[in-house]
Every structure is written in C-alpha cells, then in structure tokens.
C-alpha cells in the first residue's frame, strides 16, 4: 500500500468530527430509503396465473405451490447459458443468488424465497448442488416465460402476494436494484477502498481493478465463488459428461 491510496492521517478528534458530518448524510439516505419502501408498499399490483407451470425436483408444479403455504413470495430469476459448463454460467446471478442462505427470518415474516432458473432443471439443479445452495430451486419452462417474465430480462427479482388461490405480482427490479441481495456490497461500501470498481468516485490512486461487465464477479476464468467449491473437492460437471459449447454470453451484471 502506498501513500497515494491511503486517506490522510488526523487526530482521533478530527476523525470523529469527519465521521459525524458524514453520519448526517447517512441518516438522510436511510430515511429516504424508508420513504421509498413505504411508497413501494402502496404500489398497485397485477394478477398472475397461479397455475403457471414450473419444474421442480418432484416434477411439474404450479406457481401457487411455490409459496409453500405462505402469503408472500420473493423470486430471484437466475440467468442460464444452455449447454455451457459451470465456469461459463452467469457470474452476476451466481454472485447474488449465492449470498441468500439463511431463510428463517423471511419465513418468520410469511415470505418464501425461491430461485426461478432460465435453464433446464436437471443441469441447473446440478449447478445448485455444486455451489452448495439449498434454497428452493425451479426451472421456468418456455411455456411459462411470457406469463412470468413478460419480456423482461432474466436476472430480475420479483415479489408476489397470494390471496387464497389467486396470485399477484407486486414489485420487480433489475440492475442495481437487486443489490439488496448482496451484503458483500454493503460491507465493501463501508471499507476505505469500496468496491474497487471502475465506475466508483474514489480518490486518485485508489485501487480499481474491476470492470463492470461481469469481470467484477469472476476470477481466473470462472465465477469467483466457484473456486472455494473446487478447492473443497466438489465436482463442477453440470453437463453429465457432455462437452459444453464453450464461450459465455454477457450475463445479468
């Protein structure tokens, strides 16, 4: 580390005063976030066919069953590159999906979390198991795309409400709107070097090695989180021995 990428050193009194000044802006940001969430709770909603089929490990199930008896459902739509190996799968979706692990607090508040993958169930479920994820996982067959995705990109997140046997979509978001799923970003934002991505407004000399077209979620040719799974001895063959087509497309990042 060089002097160019370190903040100035001041007394503790000066340091605390600088933080107190920033704290006012942080509190205003928090209150604005609360106000936006309040507006979100007052949005209208649109009805969705509750019989829309999805593929699970047990076979085809209707959207209504995905709620698992709860009244709310949060869905992470996971992009997929057909016929490609684990190393070529969507690095952005891997980043966001892999950070949602403890679901008890959502369940306590009557919310079910589920992943709806764009890919075929058998391959994508192998990917889920390779990554060590245990959240509910479903594949969206082609016949259900229009009913659920309706021309929007996979990689979005959507919220649903169930009223008896009727289902409504209440909210959806994409792009940076999905960052609530990634506490890693919130943690990095509190560090002195931030996310270290090229778009950030950082002082001259701060490290910013990460581009933002997927490179920020990859290391040495595959999604970063996969390396720990490989090191632990987990098999990344999601194609059942078939040779992948190679080359990944741009993902949701």
ChimeraX commands (.cxc) that place a marker at each C-alpha (Angstrom):
marker #1 position 0.00,0.00,0.00 radius 0.5
marker #1 position 1.37,3.42,-0.95 radius 0.5
marker #1 position 0.62,6.94,0.27 radius 0.5
marker #1 position -1.44,7.51,-2.90 radius 0.5
marker #1 position -4.12,5.03,-1.85 radius 0.5
marker #1 position -4.37,5.88,1.83 radius 0.5
marker #1 position -6.53,8.58,3.43 radius 0.5
marker #1 position -4.81,11.40,5.33 radius 0.5
marker #1 position -3.96,10.68,8.97 radius 0.5
marker #1 position -5.51,13.02,11.54 radius 0.5
marker #1 position -6.14,13.04,15.28 radius 0.5
marker #1 position -8.97,10.94,16.70 radius 0.5
marker #1 position -10.92,14.12,17.48 radius 0.5
marker #1 position -10.70,15.31,13.86 radius 0.5
marker #1 position -11.53,11.81,12.60 radius 0.5
marker #1 position -14.67,11.55,14.78 radius 0.5
marker #1 position -15.78,15.02,13.65 radius 0.5
marker #1 position -15.45,13.99,9.98 radius 0.5
marker #1 position -17.48,10.83,10.59 radius 0.5
marker #1 position -20.15,12.82,12.45 radius 0.5
marker #1 position -20.51,15.07,9.42 radius 0.5
marker #1 position -20.93,12.08,7.11 radius 0.5
marker #1 position -23.35,10.45,9.55 radius 0.5
marker #1 position -25.89,13.15,8.87 radius 0.5
marker #1 position -25.88,12.26,5.19 radius 0.5
marker #1 position -26.10,8.55,6.02 radius 0.5
marker #1 position -29.17,9.11,8.19 radius 0.5
marker #1 position -30.82,11.18,5.44 radius 0.5
marker #1 position -30.08,8.35,2.99 radius 0.5
marker #1 position -31.63,5.80,5.37 radius 0.5
marker #1 position -34.75,7.92,5.84 radius 0.5
marker #1 position -35.13,8.34,2.07 radius 0.5
marker #1 position -34.81,4.58,1.69 radius 0.5
marker #1 position -37.57,4.15,4.27 radius 0.5
marker #1 position -39.77,6.58,2.36 radius 0.5
marker #1 position -39.18,4.71,-0.91 radius 0.5
marker #1 position -40.03,1.40,0.80 radius 0.5
marker #1 position -43.24,2.98,2.12 radius 0.5
marker #1 position -44.15,4.03,-1.43 radius 0.5
marker #1 position -43.33,0.55,-2.67 radius 0.5
marker #1 position -45.82,-0.91,-0.17 radius 0.5
marker #1 position -48.50,1.32,-1.68 radius 0.5
marker #1 position -47.98,0.29,-5.30 radius 0.5
marker #1 position -50.84,-1.36,-7.19 radius 0.5
marker #1 position -50.39,-4.98,-8.28 radius 0.5
marker #1 position -51.20,-7.16,-11.28 radius 0.5
marker #1 position -52.65,-10.66,-11.35 radius 0.5
marker #1 position -50.60,-13.67,-12.45 radius 0.5
marker #1 position -51.94,-17.08,-13.45 radius 0.5
marker #1 position -51.49,-19.27,-10.33 radius 0.5
marker #1 position -51.41,-22.42,-12.46 radius 0.5
marker #1 position -48.29,-21.29,-14.37 radius 0.5
marker #1 position -46.12,-24.43,-14.52 radius 0.5
marker #1 position -42.61,-24.67,-13.11 radius 0.5
marker #1 position -40.28,-27.65,-12.93 radius 0.5
marker #1 position -39.04,-28.87,-9.55 radius 0.5
marker #1 position -37.23,-31.99,-8.39 radius 0.5
marker #1 position -40.60,-33.64,-7.86 radius 0.5
marker #1 position -41.81,-32.76,-11.36 radius 0.5
marker #1 position -44.05,-30.00,-12.70 radius 0.5
marker #1 position -45.71,-27.81,-10.07 radius 0.5
marker #1 position -47.95,-24.72,-10.34 radius 0.5
marker #1 position -46.78,-21.29,-9.25 radius 0.5
marker #1 position -49.24,-21.44,-6.36 radius 0.5
marker #1 position -47.32,-24.32,-4.78 radius 0.5
marker #1 position -44.06,-22.37,-4.75 radius 0.5
marker #1 position -45.47,-20.20,-1.95 radius 0.5
marker #1 position -45.21,-23.27,0.35 radius 0.5
marker #1 position -48.39,-22.11,2.08 radius 0.5
marker #1 position -47.10,-18.61,2.83 radius 0.5
marker #1 position -48.74,-15.45,1.52 radius 0.5
marker #1 position -45.64,-13.76,0.06 radius 0.5
marker #1 position -43.01,-14.92,-2.39 radius 0.5
marker #1 position -39.67,-13.36,-3.39 radius 0.5
marker #1 position -38.26,-14.81,-6.62 radius 0.5
marker #1 position -34.71,-14.48,-7.87 radius 0.5
marker #1 position -34.73,-15.05,-11.64 radius 0.5
marker #1 position -31.44,-16.77,-12.46 radius 0.5
marker #1 position -29.99,-16.44,-15.98 radius 0.5
marker #1 position -28.65,-19.54,-17.70 radius 0.5
marker #1 position -26.37,-20.32,-20.65 radius 0.5
marker #1 position -27.68,-23.55,-22.20 radius 0.5
marker #1 position -25.17,-26.32,-22.83 radius 0.5
marker #1 position -22.28,-24.48,-21.20 radius 0.5
marker #1 position -20.15,-25.71,-18.30 radius 0.5
marker #1 position -20.24,-24.35,-14.78 radius 0.5
marker #1 position -17.34,-21.98,-15.45 radius 0.5
marker #1 position -19.39,-20.23,-18.15 radius 0.5
marker #1 position -22.58,-19.76,-16.15 radius 0.5
marker #1 position -23.84,-16.33,-15.17 radius 0.5
marker #1 position -21.36,-14.72,-12.80 radius 0.5
marker #1 position -23.78,-11.98,-11.73 radius 0.5
marker #1 position -26.60,-14.36,-10.81 radius 0.5
marker #1 position -24.08,-16.60,-9.06 radius 0.5
marker #1 position -22.89,-13.60,-7.03 radius 0.5
marker #1 position -26.37,-12.52,-5.95 radius 0.5
marker #1 position -28.07,-15.90,-5.53 radius 0.5
marker #1 position -25.20,-17.35,-3.52 radius 0.5
marker #1 position -25.46,-14.72,-0.79 radius 0.5
marker #1 position -29.02,-15.63,0.24 radius 0.5
marker #1 position -28.51,-18.57,2.61 radius 0.5
marker #1 position -30.49,-18.20,5.86 radius 0.5
marker #1 position -34.21,-18.16,5.05 radius 0.5
marker #1 position -35.65,-18.49,8.57 radius 0.5
marker #1 position -36.11,-14.76,9.03 radius 0.5
marker #1 position -38.03,-14.48,5.77 radius 0.5
marker #1 position -40.20,-17.44,6.71 radius 0.5
marker #1 position -40.89,-15.87,10.11 radius 0.5
marker #1 position -42.44,-12.94,8.24 radius 0.5
marker #1 position -44.50,-15.15,5.93 radius 0.5
marker #1 position -42.15,-14.78,2.92 radius 0.5
marker #1 position -40.90,-17.69,0.80 radius 0.5
marker #1 position -37.66,-17.27,-1.16 radius 0.5
marker #1 position -37.17,-19.24,-4.38 radius 0.5
marker #1 position -34.93,-19.23,-7.45 radius 0.5
marker #1 position -36.53,-19.49,-10.89 radius 0.5
marker #1 position -33.80,-20.59,-13.30 radius 0.5
marker #1 position -33.92,-19.97,-17.02 radius 0.5
marker #1 position -32.15,-23.26,-17.71 radius 0.5
marker #1 position -33.34,-26.89,-17.81 radius 0.5
marker #1 position -33.96,-28.30,-14.37 radius 0.5
marker #1 position -31.51,-31.20,-14.42 radius 0.5
marker #1 position -28.50,-29.12,-15.47 radius 0.5
marker #1 position -29.31,-26.10,-13.37 radius 0.5
marker #1 position -30.02,-28.21,-10.29 radius 0.5
marker #1 position -26.59,-29.82,-10.71 radius 0.5
marker #1 position -25.22,-26.30,-10.67 radius 0.5
marker #1 position -27.18,-25.52,-7.49 radius 0.5
marker #1 position -25.76,-28.61,-5.80 radius 0.5
marker #1 position -22.22,-27.88,-7.00 radius 0.5
marker #1 position -22.48,-24.40,-5.49 radius 0.5
marker #1 position -23.77,-25.82,-2.20 radius 0.5
marker #1 position -27.04,-23.87,-2.28 radius 0.5
marker #1 position -30.08,-25.34,-0.53 radius 0.5
marker #1 position -32.78,-22.79,-1.35 radius 0.5
marker #1 position -35.92,-23.85,-3.27 radius 0.5
marker #1 position -34.98,-24.15,-6.97 radius 0.5
marker #1 position -37.23,-24.27,-10.01 radius 0.5
marker #1 position -36.80,-24.22,-13.77 radius 0.5
marker #1 position -39.03,-21.98,-15.88 radius 0.5
marker #1 position -40.18,-23.88,-18.99 radius 0.5
marker #1 position -40.59,-21.96,-22.25 radius 0.5
marker #1 position -44.38,-22.05,-21.98 radius 0.5
marker #1 position -44.20,-20.06,-18.72 radius 0.5
marker #1 position -41.82,-17.33,-19.84 radius 0.5
marker #1 position -44.47,-14.97,-21.17 radius 0.5
marker #1 position -46.69,-15.39,-18.11 radius 0.5
marker #1 position -43.90,-14.71,-15.62 radius 0.5
marker #1 position -41.13,-12.78,-17.34 radius 0.5
marker #1 position -43.32,-10.96,-19.87 radius 0.5
marker #1 position -40.49,-9.57,-21.99 radius 0.5
marker #1 position -38.31,-8.52,-19.07 radius 0.5
marker #1 position -34.75,-9.85,-18.67 radius 0.5
marker #1 position -33.86,-12.84,-16.54 radius 0.5
marker #1 position -31.74,-11.61,-13.67 radius 0.5
marker #1 position -34.66,-9.59,-12.32 radius 0.5
marker #1 position -36.13,-10.03,-8.85 radius 0.5
marker #1 position -39.89,-10.09,-8.32 radius 0.5
marker #1 position -42.30,-10.12,-5.39 radius 0.5
marker #1 position -45.66,-11.87,-5.30 radius 0.5
marker #1 position -48.67,-11.90,-3.00 radius 0.5
marker #1 position -51.11,-14.78,-2.59 radius 0.5
marker #1 position -54.75,-14.26,-1.65 radius 0.5
marker #1 position -56.21,-17.73,-1.32 radius 0.5
marker #1 position -55.77,-19.31,-4.76 radius 0.5
marker #1 position -55.09,-16.03,-6.54 radius 0.5
marker #1 position -51.58,-14.68,-7.16 radius 0.5
marker #1 position -50.45,-11.10,-7.81 radius 0.5
marker #1 position -47.11,-9.57,-8.75 radius 0.5
marker #1 position -46.46,-6.56,-6.53 radius 0.5
marker #1 position -42.94,-5.40,-7.49 radius 0.5
marker #1 position -39.94,-6.18,-9.66 radius 0.5
marker #1 position -36.48,-4.72,-10.19 radius 0.5
marker #1 position -33.30,-5.28,-12.21 radius 0.5
marker #1 position -29.77,-3.89,-12.47 radius 0.5
marker #1 position -28.53,-2.23,-9.29 radius 0.5
marker #1 position -31.99,-2.67,-7.79 radius 0.5
marker #1 position -31.03,-6.24,-6.90 radius 0.5
marker #1 position -28.12,-5.19,-4.66 radius 0.5
marker #1 position -30.23,-5.77,-1.54 radius 0.5
marker #1 position -29.47,-9.47,-2.08 radius 0.5
marker #1 position -25.71,-8.91,-1.75 radius 0.5
marker #1 position -24.44,-7.97,1.72 radius 0.5
marker #1 position -20.91,-8.23,0.32 radius 0.5
marker #1 position -21.51,-4.94,-1.49 radius 0.5
marker #1 position -22.84,-3.27,1.65 radius 0.5
marker #1 position -19.74,-4.39,3.54 radius 0.5
marker #1 position -17.39,-3.23,0.78 radius 0.5
marker #1 position -19.13,0.15,0.65 radius 0.5
marker #1 position -18.06,0.75,4.26 radius 0.5
marker #1 position -14.39,0.00,3.59 radius 0.5
marker #1 position -11.87,2.62,2.57 radius 0.5
marker #1 position -11.34,1.19,-0.94 radius 0.5
marker #1 position -15.03,0.48,-1.57 radius 0.5
marker #1 position -15.99,-2.00,-4.27 radius 0.5
marker #1 position -12.82,-1.24,-6.24 radius 0.5
marker #1 position -14.86,-1.00,-9.44 radius 0.5
marker #1 position -14.06,1.42,-12.25 radius 0.5
marker #1 position -17.31,3.40,-12.02 radius 0.5
marker #1 position -16.80,4.47,-8.41 radius 0.5
marker #1 position -15.88,8.04,-7.45 radius 0.5
marker #1 position -12.67,7.35,-5.50 radius 0.5
marker #1 position -9.57,9.45,-4.81 radius 0.5
marker #1 position -6.73,9.27,-7.31 radius 0.5
marker #1 position -4.56,6.21,-6.73 radius 0.5
marker #1 position -7.30,4.09,-5.15 radius 0.5
marker #1 position -7.28,0.51,-6.47 radius 0.5
marker #1 position -10.00,-0.05,-9.09 radius 0.5
marker #1 position -9.07,-3.23,-10.96 radius 0.5
marker #1 position -12.63,-4.40,-11.63 radius 0.5
marker #1 position -14.56,-3.59,-14.79 radius 0.5
marker #1 position -18.35,-3.88,-14.54 radius 0.5
marker #1 position -19.37,-6.15,-17.42 radius 0.5
marker #1 position -19.13,-9.30,-15.32 radius 0.5
marker #1 position -15.41,-9.11,-14.57 radius 0.5
marker #1 position -16.17,-7.93,-11.04 radius 0.5
marker #1 position -17.74,-11.32,-10.29 radius 0.5
marker #1 position -15.10,-13.52,-11.97 radius 0.5
marker #1 position -11.60,-14.73,-11.09 radius 0.5
marker #1 position -9.29,-16.73,-13.37 radius 0.5
marker #1 position -11.98,-17.64,-15.86 radius 0.5
marker #1 position -14.92,-18.62,-13.69 radius 0.5
marker #1 position -17.37,-17.05,-11.19 radius 0.5
marker #1 position -15.34,-16.22,-8.08 radius 0.5
marker #1 position -17.48,-18.23,-5.65 radius 0.5
marker #1 position -16.81,-21.44,-7.59 radius 0.5
marker #1 position -13.16,-21.59,-6.58 radius 0.5
marker #1 position -13.96,-22.43,-2.96 radius 0.5
marker #1 position -16.21,-25.27,-4.15 radius 0.5
marker #1 position -13.48,-26.63,-6.45 radius 0.5
marker #1 position -10.92,-26.40,-3.63 radius 0.5
marker #1 position -13.26,-28.36,-1.37 radius 0.5
marker #1 position -13.41,-31.16,-3.95 radius 0.5
marker #1 position -16.89,-30.62,-5.35 radius 0.5
marker #1 position -17.49,-31.79,-8.93 radius 0.5
marker #1 position -18.45,-28.97,-11.29 radius 0.5
marker #1 position -19.69,-31.26,-14.10 radius 0.5
marker #1 position -23.22,-29.97,-14.70 radius 0.5
marker #1 position -23.48,-31.43,-18.21 radius 0.5
marker #1 position -23.40,-35.10,-17.20 radius 0.5
marker #1 position -20.18,-35.79,-19.07 radius 0.5
marker #1 position -21.20,-33.95,-22.23 radius 0.5
marker #1 position -18.81,-31.41,-23.74 radius 0.5
marker #1 position -20.01,-27.85,-23.35 radius 0.5
marker #1 position -20.45,-25.45,-26.24 radius 0.5
marker #1 position -17.96,-23.02,-24.66 radius 0.5
marker #1 position -17.92,-19.25,-24.54 radius 0.5
marker #1 position -20.30,-17.39,-22.30 radius 0.5
marker #1 position -22.64,-14.59,-23.25 radius 0.5
marker #1 position -22.97,-11.44,-21.23 radius 0.5
marker #1 position -24.91,-12.12,-18.08 radius 0.5
marker #1 position -27.17,-10.01,-15.90 radius 0.5
marker #1 position -24.38,-7.91,-14.37 radius 0.5
marker link #1:1,2 radius 0.2
marker link #1:2,3 radius 0.2
marker link #1:3,4 radius 0.2
marker link #1:4,5 radius 0.2
marker link #1:5,6 radius 0.2
marker link #1:6,7 radius 0.2
marker link #1:7,8 radius 0.2
marker link #1:8,9 radius 0.2
marker link #1:9,10 radius 0.2
marker link #1:10,11 radius 0.2
marker link #1:11,12 radius 0.2
marker link #1:12,13 radius 0.2
marker link #1:13,14 radius 0.2
marker link #1:14,15 radius 0.2
marker link #1:15,16 radius 0.2
marker link #1:16,17 radius 0.2
marker link #1:17,18 radius 0.2
marker link #1:18,19 radius 0.2
marker link #1:19,20 radius 0.2
marker link #1:20,21 radius 0.2
marker link #1:21,22 radius 0.2
marker link #1:22,23 radius 0.2
marker link #1:23,24 radius 0.2
marker link #1:24,25 radius 0.2
marker link #1:25,26 radius 0.2
marker link #1:26,27 radius 0.2
marker link #1:27,28 radius 0.2
marker link #1:28,29 radius 0.2
marker link #1:29,30 radius 0.2
marker link #1:30,31 radius 0.2
marker link #1:31,32 radius 0.2
marker link #1:32,33 radius 0.2
marker link #1:33,34 radius 0.2
marker link #1:34,35 radius 0.2
marker link #1:35,36 radius 0.2
marker link #1:36,37 radius 0.2
marker link #1:37,38 radius 0.2
marker link #1:38,39 radius 0.2
marker link #1:39,40 radius 0.2
marker link #1:40,41 radius 0.2
marker link #1:41,42 radius 0.2
marker link #1:42,43 radius 0.2
marker link #1:43,44 radius 0.2
marker link #1:44,45 radius 0.2
marker link #1:45,46 radius 0.2
marker link #1:46,47 radius 0.2
marker link #1:47,48 radius 0.2
marker link #1:48,49 radius 0.2
marker link #1:49,50 radius 0.2
marker link #1:50,51 radius 0.2
marker link #1:51,52 radius 0.2
marker link #1:52,53 radius 0.2
marker link #1:53,54 radius 0.2
marker link #1:54,55 radius 0.2
marker link #1:55,56 radius 0.2
marker link #1:56,57 radius 0.2
marker link #1:57,58 radius 0.2
marker link #1:58,59 radius 0.2
marker link #1:59,60 radius 0.2
marker link #1:60,61 radius 0.2
marker link #1:61,62 radius 0.2
marker link #1:62,63 radius 0.2
marker link #1:63,64 radius 0.2
marker link #1:64,65 radius 0.2
marker link #1:65,66 radius 0.2
marker link #1:66,67 radius 0.2
marker link #1:67,68 radius 0.2
marker link #1:68,69 radius 0.2
marker link #1:69,70 radius 0.2
marker link #1:70,71 radius 0.2
marker link #1:71,72 radius 0.2
marker link #1:72,73 radius 0.2
marker link #1:73,74 radius 0.2
marker link #1:74,75 radius 0.2
marker link #1:75,76 radius 0.2
marker link #1:76,77 radius 0.2
marker link #1:77,78 radius 0.2
marker link #1:78,79 radius 0.2
marker link #1:79,80 radius 0.2
marker link #1:80,81 radius 0.2
marker link #1:81,82 radius 0.2
marker link #1:82,83 radius 0.2
marker link #1:83,84 radius 0.2
marker link #1:84,85 radius 0.2
marker link #1:85,86 radius 0.2
marker link #1:86,87 radius 0.2
marker link #1:87,88 radius 0.2
marker link #1:88,89 radius 0.2
marker link #1:89,90 radius 0.2
marker link #1:90,91 radius 0.2
marker link #1:91,92 radius 0.2
marker link #1:92,93 radius 0.2
marker link #1:93,94 radius 0.2
marker link #1:94,95 radius 0.2
marker link #1:95,96 radius 0.2
marker link #1:96,97 radius 0.2
marker link #1:97,98 radius 0.2
marker link #1:98,99 radius 0.2
marker link #1:99,100 radius 0.2
marker link #1:100,101 radius 0.2
marker link #1:101,102 radius 0.2
marker link #1:102,103 radius 0.2
marker link #1:103,104 radius 0.2
marker link #1:104,105 radius 0.2
marker link #1:105,106 radius 0.2
marker link #1:106,107 radius 0.2
marker link #1:107,108 radius 0.2
marker link #1:108,109 radius 0.2
marker link #1:109,110 radius 0.2
marker link #1:110,111 radius 0.2
marker link #1:111,112 radius 0.2
marker link #1:112,113 radius 0.2
marker link #1:113,114 radius 0.2
marker link #1:114,115 radius 0.2
marker link #1:115,116 radius 0.2
marker link #1:116,117 radius 0.2
marker link #1:117,118 radius 0.2
marker link #1:118,119 radius 0.2
marker link #1:119,120 radius 0.2
marker link #1:120,121 radius 0.2
marker link #1:121,122 radius 0.2
marker link #1:122,123 radius 0.2
marker link #1:123,124 radius 0.2
marker link #1:124,125 radius 0.2
marker link #1:125,126 radius 0.2
marker link #1:126,127 radius 0.2
marker link #1:127,128 radius 0.2
marker link #1:128,129 radius 0.2
marker link #1:129,130 radius 0.2
marker link #1:130,131 radius 0.2
marker link #1:131,132 radius 0.2
marker link #1:132,133 radius 0.2
marker link #1:133,134 radius 0.2
marker link #1:134,135 radius 0.2
marker link #1:135,136 radius 0.2
marker link #1:136,137 radius 0.2
marker link #1:137,138 radius 0.2
marker link #1:138,139 radius 0.2
marker link #1:139,140 radius 0.2
marker link #1:140,141 radius 0.2
marker link #1:141,142 radius 0.2
marker link #1:142,143 radius 0.2
marker link #1:143,144 radius 0.2
marker link #1:144,145 radius 0.2
marker link #1:145,146 radius 0.2
marker link #1:146,147 radius 0.2
marker link #1:147,148 radius 0.2
marker link #1:148,149 radius 0.2
marker link #1:149,150 radius 0.2
marker link #1:150,151 radius 0.2
marker link #1:151,152 radius 0.2
marker link #1:152,153 radius 0.2
marker link #1:153,154 radius 0.2
marker link #1:154,155 radius 0.2
marker link #1:155,156 radius 0.2
marker link #1:156,157 radius 0.2
marker link #1:157,158 radius 0.2
marker link #1:158,159 radius 0.2
marker link #1:159,160 radius 0.2
marker link #1:160,161 radius 0.2
marker link #1:161,162 radius 0.2
marker link #1:162,163 radius 0.2
marker link #1:163,164 radius 0.2
marker link #1:164,165 radius 0.2
marker link #1:165,166 radius 0.2
marker link #1:166,167 radius 0.2
marker link #1:167,168 radius 0.2
marker link #1:168,169 radius 0.2
marker link #1:169,170 radius 0.2
marker link #1:170,171 radius 0.2
marker link #1:171,172 radius 0.2
marker link #1:172,173 radius 0.2
marker link #1:173,174 radius 0.2
marker link #1:174,175 radius 0.2
marker link #1:175,176 radius 0.2
marker link #1:176,177 radius 0.2
marker link #1:177,178 radius 0.2
marker link #1:178,179 radius 0.2
marker link #1:179,180 radius 0.2
marker link #1:180,181 radius 0.2
marker link #1:181,182 radius 0.2
marker link #1:182,183 radius 0.2
marker link #1:183,184 radius 0.2
marker link #1:184,185 radius 0.2
marker link #1:185,186 radius 0.2
marker link #1:186,187 radius 0.2
marker link #1:187,188 radius 0.2
marker link #1:188,189 radius 0.2
marker link #1:189,190 radius 0.2
marker link #1:190,191 radius 0.2
marker link #1:191,192 radius 0.2
marker link #1:192,193 radius 0.2
marker link #1:193,194 radius 0.2
marker link #1:194,195 radius 0.2
marker link #1:195,196 radius 0.2
marker link #1:196,197 radius 0.2
marker link #1:197,198 radius 0.2
marker link #1:198,199 radius 0.2
marker link #1:199,200 radius 0.2
marker link #1:200,201 radius 0.2
marker link #1:201,202 radius 0.2
marker link #1:202,203 radius 0.2
marker link #1:203,204 radius 0.2
marker link #1:204,205 radius 0.2
marker link #1:205,206 radius 0.2
marker link #1:206,207 radius 0.2
marker link #1:207,208 radius 0.2
marker link #1:208,209 radius 0.2
marker link #1:209,210 radius 0.2
marker link #1:210,211 radius 0.2
marker link #1:211,212 radius 0.2
marker link #1:212,213 radius 0.2
marker link #1:213,214 radius 0.2
marker link #1:214,215 radius 0.2
marker link #1:215,216 radius 0.2
marker link #1:216,217 radius 0.2
marker link #1:217,218 radius 0.2
marker link #1:218,219 radius 0.2
marker link #1:219,220 radius 0.2
marker link #1:220,221 radius 0.2
marker link #1:221,222 radius 0.2
marker link #1:222,223 radius 0.2
marker link #1:223,224 radius 0.2
marker link #1:224,225 radius 0.2
marker link #1:225,226 radius 0.2
marker link #1:226,227 radius 0.2
marker link #1:227,228 radius 0.2
marker link #1:228,229 radius 0.2
marker link #1:229,230 radius 0.2
marker link #1:230,231 radius 0.2
marker link #1:231,232 radius 0.2
marker link #1:232,233 radius 0.2
marker link #1:233,234 radius 0.2
marker link #1:234,235 radius 0.2
marker link #1:235,236 radius 0.2
marker link #1:236,237 radius 0.2
marker link #1:237,238 radius 0.2
marker link #1:238,239 radius 0.2
marker link #1:239,240 radius 0.2
marker link #1:240,241 radius 0.2
marker link #1:241,242 radius 0.2
marker link #1:242,243 radius 0.2
marker link #1:243,244 radius 0.2
marker link #1:244,245 radius 0.2
marker link #1:245,246 radius 0.2
marker link #1:246,247 radius 0.2
marker link #1:247,248 radius 0.2
marker link #1:248,249 radius 0.2
marker link #1:249,250 radius 0.2
marker link #1:250,251 radius 0.2
marker link #1:251,252 radius 0.2
marker link #1:252,253 radius 0.2
view
